[in-house]
Amino acid sequence: LFVTLIVFGLMPLLSQQTTQFVQQIPSMLGAGQTALLKLPESYPEIVSTEQISEIMKLIQTEVTALGQQLLSVSIASVLGLIAVLIYLILMPILIFFLMKDKQRLVDWIGGFAPRDHQLVTQVWSEVDRQIGNYVRGKFWEIVIVWFACLVAFSLVGLQYSMLLAVLVGVSVLIPYVGAAVVTIPVVLVAWFQWGFSGEFFVLVSVYLIIQGLDGNVVVPLLFSEVNNLHPVAIITAVLIFGGVWGVLGVFFAIPLATLVHAVLRAWPRQVQDPT
């Protein structure tokens, strides 16, 4: 209920800022083009007019290609969008019944296992504990990071503060990669709004502090009961599962890696038990 109230309460403002941001993109692109054209005048020893012209041609080519791709949306893309919407509707229903009839499902699956299924029980117990802690921890991490960014962005006066704060909050679902990607729109919006002024550097400094506190304070506190995965394991999981299942694989990379980790932890204990 709490989550539902937050979502529906913020949706109007979030929708409004998203619309304004999309409408502002042409102006931002124009400001960026103007800034690029002025670089040879400000830094002639670093960049030349010819280099800027080549960059502008490359950007125009990429934008044109992107526009053609968007215009060539096929029926398959529309059907894919419909499939995603169906999944978004069915997933909450599936999760509800999985939670409601959890024990019944466990007993039913256990009926197919051998009578001596101590290993299955150990693995399930380990997975249930770690995944449960992971989901709860991620939820509160999203809320904390979102709220901290919203307060910071609003105090500094950054445009689209709600939209950008939500993006930063959701980015924690994809460790390392999410933070790197979401930093781009935050920095660009701040630069288009203020340029390289004092407000810009204050905003960037505060944002980096929030990211640092998230990784070094919030995450250790929230995930103290979870067997933390090594950063190399996390990045590898994102690359592997993302390569296999695309965007969904990226989002579910950490739970899947946690599942594999739980199985590997439980298996040796069972093998080494005396018979």
C-alpha positions as CSV (number, residue, x, y, z in Angstrom):
1,L,0.0,0.0,0.0
2,F,2.8,2.4,0.9
3,V,4.6,1.7,-2.4
4,T,1.3,2.1,-4.4
5,L,0.6,5.5,-2.7
6,I,4.1,6.7,-3.5
7,V,4.0,5.6,-7.2
8,F,0.5,7.0,-7.9
9,G,1.4,10.2,-6.0
10,L,4.5,10.9,-8.0
11,M,3.3,9.8,-11.4
12,P,1.7,13.1,-12.4
13,L,4.8,15.1,-11.6
14,L,7.1,12.5,-13.1
15,S,5.0,12.4,-16.3
16,Q,5.0,16.2,-16.5
17,Q,8.8,16.4,-16.1
18,T,9.3,13.7,-18.7
19,T,7.2,15.5,-21.2
20,Q,9.1,18.8,-20.6
21,F,12.4,17.0,-20.9
22,V,11.6,15.5,-24.2
23,Q,10.4,18.9,-25.5
24,Q,13.6,20.5,-24.3
25,I,15.9,18.0,-26.1
26,P,16.1,20.1,-29.4
27,S,17.1,23.2,-27.4
28,M,19.7,21.2,-25.5
29,L,21.1,19.8,-28.8
30,G,21.3,23.3,-30.2
31,A,23.1,24.6,-27.1
32,G,25.5,21.7,-27.4
33,Q,26.2,22.4,-31.1
34,T,26.9,26.1,-30.3
35,A,29.3,25.1,-27.5
36,L,31.2,22.7,-29.9
37,L,31.5,25.4,-32.5
38,K,33.1,27.8,-30.0
39,L,35.7,25.3,-28.8
40,P,38.3,26.2,-31.6
41,E,38.1,29.8,-30.6
42,S,38.6,29.1,-26.9
43,Y,41.2,26.3,-27.3
44,P,42.8,26.6,-30.7
45,E,45.9,24.7,-29.6
46,I,43.8,21.6,-28.6
47,V,41.0,21.4,-31.2
48,S,40.6,22.8,-34.8
49,T,37.6,23.9,-36.8
50,E,38.1,20.9,-39.1
51,Q,37.9,18.5,-36.2
52,I,34.7,20.1,-35.0
53,S,33.2,19.9,-38.5
54,E,34.0,16.2,-38.6
55,I,32.4,15.6,-35.2
56,M,29.3,17.5,-36.3
57,K,29.0,15.4,-39.5
58,L,29.4,12.3,-37.5
59,I,26.7,13.4,-35.0
60,Q,24.3,14.3,-37.8
61,T,24.9,11.0,-39.5
62,E,24.1,9.1,-36.3
63,V,21.0,11.2,-35.6
64,T,19.8,10.6,-39.1
65,A,20.3,6.8,-38.8
66,L,18.5,6.8,-35.5
67,G,15.6,8.7,-37.0
68,Q,15.3,6.2,-39.8
69,Q,15.4,3.3,-37.4
70,L,12.6,4.9,-35.3
71,L,10.5,5.4,-38.4
72,S,10.9,1.8,-39.5
73,V,9.1,0.4,-36.5
74,S,7.5,-2.8,-37.7
75,I,4.5,-4.9,-36.6
76,A,6.9,-7.2,-34.8
77,S,8.1,-4.3,-32.6
78,V,4.5,-3.4,-31.8
79,L,3.8,-7.0,-30.9
80,G,6.9,-7.0,-28.8
81,L,5.6,-4.0,-26.9
82,I,2.3,-5.7,-26.3
83,A,4.1,-8.8,-25.0
84,V,6.0,-6.6,-22.5
85,L,2.8,-5.0,-21.3
86,I,1.3,-8.5,-20.8
87,Y,4.3,-9.5,-18.8
88,L,4.1,-6.4,-16.7
89,I,0.4,-7.3,-15.9
90,L,1.0,-11.0,-15.3
91,M,4.2,-10.8,-13.2
92,P,2.6,-9.1,-10.2
93,I,-0.2,-11.7,-10.3
94,L,2.3,-14.5,-10.5
95,I,4.3,-13.1,-7.6
96,F,1.2,-12.8,-5.5
97,F,0.3,-16.5,-6.0
98,L,3.9,-17.6,-5.5
99,M,3.9,-15.8,-2.1
100,K,0.4,-16.9,-1.2
101,D,0.9,-20.6,-1.9
102,K,4.7,-20.7,-1.2
103,Q,4.6,-23.7,1.1
104,R,2.2,-25.7,-1.1
105,L,4.5,-25.2,-4.1
106,V,7.6,-26.1,-2.1
107,D,5.9,-29.3,-1.0
108,W,4.7,-30.1,-4.5
109,I,8.2,-29.7,-6.0
110,G,9.7,-31.6,-3.1
111,G,7.5,-34.6,-4.0
112,F,9.5,-35.1,-7.2
113,A,12.9,-35.1,-5.3
114,P,14.4,-38.3,-3.9
115,R,13.5,-39.2,-0.4
116,D,16.8,-38.1,0.9
117,H,16.6,-34.5,-0.4
118,Q,18.6,-32.8,2.3
119,L,20.7,-31.0,-0.4
120,V,17.6,-29.6,-2.1
121,T,16.3,-28.4,1.3
122,Q,19.6,-26.7,2.1
123,V,19.8,-25.0,-1.3
124,W,16.2,-23.8,-1.1
125,S,16.8,-22.4,2.4
126,E,19.9,-20.6,1.3
127,V,18.3,-19.2,-1.9
128,D,15.2,-18.2,0.0
129,R,17.2,-16.3,2.6
130,Q,19.5,-14.5,0.2
131,I,17.0,-13.6,-2.4
132,G,14.6,-12.3,0.3
133,N,17.3,-10.1,1.8
134,Y,18.4,-9.0,-1.6
135,V,14.9,-7.8,-2.7
136,R,14.2,-6.0,0.6
137,G,17.6,-4.4,0.6
138,K,17.3,-3.2,-3.0
139,F,13.9,-1.7,-2.4
140,W,15.2,0.4,0.5
141,E,18.3,1.3,-1.4
142,I,16.2,2.6,-4.3
143,V,14.1,4.7,-1.9
144,I,17.1,6.1,0.0
145,V,19.1,7.0,-3.1
146,W,16.0,8.5,-4.8
147,F,15.1,10.6,-1.8
148,A,18.6,11.8,-1.2
149,C,19.0,12.8,-4.9
150,L,15.6,14.5,-4.9
151,V,16.4,16.6,-1.9
152,A,19.9,17.5,-3.3
153,F,18.7,18.3,-6.8
154,S,15.8,20.4,-5.5
155,L,17.9,22.4,-3.1
156,V,20.4,23.2,-5.8
157,G,17.6,24.0,-8.2
158,L,18.3,21.4,-10.9
159,Q,15.7,21.1,-13.6
160,Y,13.8,17.8,-13.9
161,S,14.8,17.0,-10.3
162,M,12.1,14.3,-9.8
163,L,12.8,12.6,-13.1
164,L,16.5,12.5,-12.6
165,A,16.2,11.4,-9.0
166,V,14.0,8.5,-10.1
167,L,16.5,7.5,-12.7
168,V,19.3,7.5,-10.2
169,G,17.3,5.5,-7.7
170,V,16.3,2.9,-10.3
171,S,19.9,2.7,-11.6
172,V,21.0,0.8,-8.4
173,L,19.3,-2.2,-9.9
174,I,22.2,-2.6,-12.2
175,P,25.4,-2.2,-10.1
176,Y,28.2,-0.2,-11.5
177,V,26.8,0.0,-15.0
178,G,23.6,1.7,-13.9
179,A,25.5,4.4,-12.0
180,A,27.8,5.1,-14.9
181,V,24.9,5.4,-17.4
182,V,22.6,7.6,-15.3
183,T,25.5,10.0,-14.5
184,I,25.4,11.1,-18.1
185,P,21.9,12.8,-18.1
186,V,22.5,14.3,-14.7
187,V,25.8,16.0,-15.7
188,L,24.4,17.0,-19.1
189,V,21.2,18.6,-17.7
190,A,23.3,20.5,-15.1
191,W,25.7,21.7,-17.8
192,F,22.9,22.8,-20.1
193,Q,21.3,24.7,-17.2
194,W,24.4,26.4,-15.7
195,G,27.4,25.7,-17.8
196,F,30.7,25.3,-16.0
197,S,29.6,27.5,-13.1
198,G,29.6,27.2,-9.3
199,E,26.2,25.6,-9.3
200,F,27.3,22.9,-11.8
201,F,30.3,21.9,-9.7
202,V,28.3,21.9,-6.5
203,L,25.7,19.7,-8.1
204,V,28.3,17.2,-9.4
205,S,30.1,17.1,-6.1
206,V,26.9,16.4,-4.1
207,Y,25.9,13.8,-6.7
208,L,29.3,12.0,-6.4
209,I,29.0,12.1,-2.6
210,I,25.6,10.5,-2.7
211,Q,27.0,7.8,-5.0
212,G,29.9,7.2,-2.7
213,L,27.7,7.0,0.4
214,D,25.5,4.5,-1.4
215,G,28.3,2.2,-2.3
216,N,30.3,2.5,1.0
217,V,27.6,3.1,3.7
218,V,24.1,2.3,2.5
219,V,24.8,-1.0,0.7
220,P,26.9,-2.5,3.6
221,L,24.2,-1.6,6.1
222,L,21.3,-2.9,4.0
223,F,23.0,-6.1,2.8
224,S,24.8,-7.1,6.0
225,E,22.8,-10.3,6.1
226,V,23.6,-11.2,2.5
227,N,26.7,-13.0,1.3
228,N,28.1,-10.1,-0.8
229,L,29.3,-11.0,-4.3
230,H,32.7,-9.8,-5.5
231,P,32.5,-6.8,-7.9
232,V,34.1,-9.0,-10.6
233,A,31.4,-11.6,-10.1
234,I,28.7,-8.9,-10.3
235,I,30.1,-7.4,-13.5
236,T,30.5,-10.8,-15.0
237,A,26.9,-11.7,-14.2
238,V,25.7,-8.5,-15.8
239,L,27.6,-9.3,-19.0
240,I,26.7,-12.9,-19.2
241,F,23.0,-12.7,-18.3
242,G,22.6,-9.5,-20.3
243,G,24.2,-11.1,-23.3
244,V,21.8,-14.1,-23.1
245,W,18.5,-12.3,-22.2
246,G,19.1,-8.7,-23.0
247,V,17.6,-6.0,-20.8
248,L,15.8,-8.5,-18.6
249,G,19.0,-10.4,-18.1
250,V,20.7,-7.2,-16.9
251,F,18.0,-6.5,-14.4
252,F,17.9,-10.0,-13.0
253,A,21.7,-10.6,-13.2
254,I,22.3,-10.1,-9.5
255,P,19.4,-12.4,-8.3
256,L,20.5,-15.1,-10.7
257,A,24.1,-14.7,-9.6
258,T,22.9,-14.9,-6.0
259,L,21.1,-18.1,-6.9
260,V,24.2,-19.7,-8.4
261,H,26.2,-18.5,-5.4
262,A,23.7,-20.1,-3.0
263,V,23.9,-23.4,-4.8
264,L,27.7,-23.4,-4.8
265,R,27.7,-22.6,-1.0
266,A,25.2,-25.3,-0.1
267,W,26.6,-28.1,-2.3
268,P,30.0,-28.6,-0.8
269,R,28.5,-28.7,2.8
270,Q,26.2,-31.6,1.7
271,V,29.0,-33.5,-0.1
272,Q,31.3,-33.3,2.9
273,D,28.7,-34.4,5.4
274,P,29.5,-37.9,6.7
275,T,27.1,-40.6,5.6
